[in-house]
Structures are given as C-alpha cells and as structure tokens.
Amino acid sequence: MFPNRVEPIEKIRFDEQAVATATLQDLEPALWERFATLRTRDAAEDLLQKLGMARPDEDGVLRPTVAGVLLGMREPQRFLPNAYIQAVAYRGLTIRPDDSSLYQRDAHDITGPLDEQIMAAMDFVRKNMFVMARKGLGREDVPQYDLIAVFEAVANAVAHRDYSMYGAKIRLRMFDDRLELYSPGALPNTLTVESLPYRQFARNETITSLLARCPVRSRIPELLAHRTHIMDKRGEGVPLILSRSEQLSGRQPPYRLLDDAELVLTIYAAGAEEGLSRPRAV
C-alpha cells in the first residue's frame, strides 16, 4: 500500500505575516497608495492584499502584515520596536568601554518607513564622512567611502535582515578608518559569506518587492544618478559593494557572521593605510 499523501504546508514568510495588534486604520493612505499604478482599480482592501501589505489573521480579520507596517506607517516601531537603524559615528578606531558617549561624534536612531530609513542613513554617512587630502603634484580630495557602495549595503541590510529577532536592530558604526554595518539574522539555507557575490536571496520577498517600487529620494547626486528606485532585482548589490569599495580604498570589504546571528560588513575608508593628511568633514 502506498502511504497517504501529505499535502505541503503553506509557508508564510515573516514579512507576510499579519500583525495581530495592528488594524488597517493604522496604515496611512499616503504611504500605501503610492504603490498603486495608474491602472489600479482595486478597492483598498484588495490592493493591500495584492501588495502583501495586508492579510487575514487566524480569525479572518484583515490586518496589516509586517511588510505593511514597515512601509505603510510613519511610526512602524509602534508595532515592531526593533525595526530601526542605530547609527553612531565614533572618534578614533575603537569604542571606549568606559564612557563611549564621550567618544561619539554623532549618534541617531533612524526610524520611520523603511525607504526613509535608508535615505536617512545615507544622509548620516555623508554628514559624518571625511574627505581625505591626497598630497602629490597637486591636491586631490578623496572621499572616505564610495556612497553608491554604502547605499547598496544599507539597502540590502534593511531589505534582508531578520525582523523576527526581538531586540535586534541594524547597527551602523563609523570609525576613522572603517564603516561597519550589522544586520540581524543568519544567512538562509545554504548561502555562505563566500557565495554572497554569486547568489541571490530574499529573506523578505514582499519587502524587497515594495522597496523596488520606492523611488530614490536623496540630496546626494551620486545616488540619484545611480538608480531610480531603491532595490534592484538583478542581484548586483553585493558585487557593486565589493568592487567599488575596493577600487576606492584598495581593500575588499569582508563579510562575516557574528555568533551565527548577525551578518557584519566592514567597508574600509580610503587612505586608512596611506597616511593621507588630516581629513576634513564633507
């Protein structure tokens, strides 16, 4: 006799899950209506479900999903308090454990919808980045970081982090010689840090899809010239991060897993090993 057939269980990604404490009234029309097209004729509830921003809960009540909260609310931290970027710019090369606040040049908890978090993080990096003066036949100003590479890194961290990890946030740290980006979550399936430049993955497919519809709104000219929308589905992000950063600093940025729970990217600053003259702020 053949064994009874077992029907596959529908797997719902975390960003597609309904948020039990949120209601559709918590979503702001100005934020979710931007994902509609000129041809959209769906009622609001139907459109939100098609976008993956709403889903019926176990009782059949239509509620915002995790993706809906993160991109359809001005304050998604009301329901997902760990969904923000903690950005700190330090003086020197290390964090001083005795009183780190004395050694911070700038610090900001970046909140809001995910697309606005990405743009605000880029403003933070540009504000706290230095321009190095390279001495030679003439003065040559060299930025510490390739802002396109940093943009790709921040967008990837926001799009692919594990939002189910309670108390874990994205951490952006700037030192005099490097930038560090900590993204919560281990690598999924068989993906390894070595295979990141060659393989695509999307932990949060709905979030990634919505970010691909979000235009780049920035005061940074390089970003406006680089791409019209935040996410790119061609999987070019990691190769761009590696190649552009190495071209500027001479060192390829390493990825590493921290305690199998956090993906860490280190982007080295230009001139960190060349002894260039004292940096000046952008």
N, C-alpha and C positions, 0 to 999 in steps of 0.2 A: 504494500500500500504506500501511496505517496503521502508525505506529510502534508498537513493543512497549510495552505498558502498564507504567509504572513504579509499583510498589507504594509507598505512602508509608512512610517510615521512622519507627518509633515514637520519639517524642521523650520522653526521660525527664528531668524537671526535676532540678536538682541535689539538692534536698531529698529526692527519691525514690530517689536512687542508693544502692546498697549500699556500706557502708564495709568495705573489704577486710580491715582489721586487727581488726575487731570481731566478736564472736560473740554469739549470743542470750543466753548466760550473763552477758554484761556488762550486759544490761538488767535493771533492778531491778523485780521484780513490783509492788511498792507504787506505782511510778510509771506503768507501762503499764496495770495492771489498773484504774486509775481511769477510763480511757476506755471501759471496758466498761459496758454498760447492764444493767438487771435482767433483760432478756430475752435477754442474750447466752448462747448455749450452745456457742459455738465452742471448739475446742481452742486452746491458747495460740498455736501457730504460725499457725493460720488467722486468729485475731483480729488478730495483729500484722500480717499481710499486708493484711487488710482495712482496718486503720487507716493503712496506709502506713508503718508503723514497722519493717517487715522486708521483704526482697526477696531472691530467689535471685541469687547472683552469676553470673559467666560459666560457672562450673563446676557450677552448680545447687545450691550450698551456700546455705542460707538465712542471711542476715546482717542485722544492723540497718541501716536506712537512715540518711541524715544526719538526717532528722526524728526517727527513733527514738533516735539518740544524743543529740540536743539536748533531747528531752523525756522520755526514758526512763532517764537516767543521772544520778546525783548529781554526777559529775565528767565532763561531756561533753568538757572540754578535754583529757582524755587522748587523744582521737582527733581532735578539732577544736580545736587550741590557740588559734585566733583567735576563738573563739565566746564572747566575754565583753564586758562594758561597762567601759571605763576612765573612772571618774568623778573629777573634780578640781574643787574649789572654790577659786578664787583670791582673794587680796586685791587690790582695785583693779580697773582696767579692762582691763589687758593682761597678757600673760605676760612676765615679765622674763627675757630670754635668758641673763643672766649666771649666775643660780642660781635657777631657778624654784621649787625646793623651799622656799626661804625665804619665798616669797610664796604658798604654798599653805595655806589654812585647813584643808583636809581632802582626802584622796585615798583611793580604794578601787578595787581591781579586783574587779568584781562577777561572780562565776562561779555555776555550778550550772545546773539545768534552766531553760529559757527563761522559764517563767512566774514562777519565783522570782527570776530576774534583773530582770524588770520591776518586781516588788514591792519588791525591794531598792533599785533605782534611785529609786523614788518615796520610800522612806524617806530616801535620801541627799539628795534635793532638799528634802524637808520639813525635815530636820535642819539644812541649810545655808542655807535661805531666811530672809530677814528679813521682819519686819512693819514697815511704814512708818507713822509717826505723822503724820497729816494734821492741820494746825492750822487751826482755824476757830472757829465758835461753841463747839464742843466738840471733844474729842479723838476722832479716828476712826482706827482701826487698819486699814491696808490691806496685804494680803499682796503680796509681790513678784510672785508668779505664780499664775495660776489652775491649781490642781493637776489638775483634770479635763483641761484642755488639755495639760498636761505629760504626764499619763498616756497620753492618746491618741497623743502624739508618740513617747513611748518605746515603746509597744506596736507602733506602726507601724514604727519603726526596727528592732526585734527581729524582727518578722514578715517584713518585706520586704527586709532587707539581703541582699547577695550573699555567701553563706557560702563560695563557691568562691574568693574572693580571699585568697590566702595572706598572712598577716601583717597583715591589716586587721581592726580591731576597731571597735565602736561607741565613740565618744568623747562623753562628756557633760561639758561645761565650764560652770562657773558663775562669773560675774563680778559686780561690784557693780551693774552696770546691765543685764545680759542673761544669758540661758542659751543655750548653743549645743549643738546635737546633730548629730553627724557620723555618717552611715550609709553604709557601704561599698557601692558599686555605682552604675552609671549608671542612668538611667531606661530601662525596657524599651520596645521597639517605638517607637511614635510618641508616647509620652507626653512631655509637656514640663512644666516647672515651672509654667507658666501654666495648664495644664489639670488640674493635681493636684486642685483643689477640685471638678472637674466629672466626673472619670472614675475608675473603679475599676481597680485592677490588683493581682495577687497573684503576685509572683515565686516564692513558695514556697507553693503551694496546700495541701500536706499540713500544713506548719507552721501556716498560718493556720487550717485546719480543726481541728487539735488545740488550738490556743490558744482557739478559740471554745468548747471544752468545758471549759476550765480556769476554775474559779470565781475571782473576785476575793477574795484573802485579804489584808487590809490593816488596819492600825490607823488609817488615815486615813478619817474618817467620810464625807467628800465622795465618795470612790471607792466605798465600799460602797453609798451612795445612788444613785450614777450608773449602775452596771451590775452585773449578777450575774456575768457572765463576761468574760474579758479582751478577746476580739475581738468585733467587731460586723460582720456581713456586709452591712449596709445601706450601707456606704460613707460614713458620716457623720463619720469621724475627722478628716479634713483640714478640712472646714468648721467643725467644733467648735473645732479648734486656732486657726483664724484668727479666728473671731468672738469666742470667749471671751477670748482674749488681747488682742485689740484693745479690747474693752469694758473690760478692767481697766487697760491701760497707755496706751490712746489711739493705739497704733501697731500696724499689722498685721504679723504675723511674716513675713519674707521667706524663701522657699526659694531656694537657688541650687545649681548644680552646680560642684564644685571639680575642675578638670582632667578633667572627664567621667568621674570615677571615684568620686565621693563626693557624696552629697546632704546639704546643710547647711541646717539650720533654725535661725533666730535668734528667740528669744522675748524681747521687751524687758520689763524689770522695771517695775512700776508705780512712778510717782514719779521715774523717772530724769531727767525733764526739768522736774520741777515744783519742785525744791529742797525736798523734804519734809525733815522733821527727821531726825536721825541714826537709822538703822534699828536695831532690836533683834532678836535671834535669836528664832525661833519656840520 
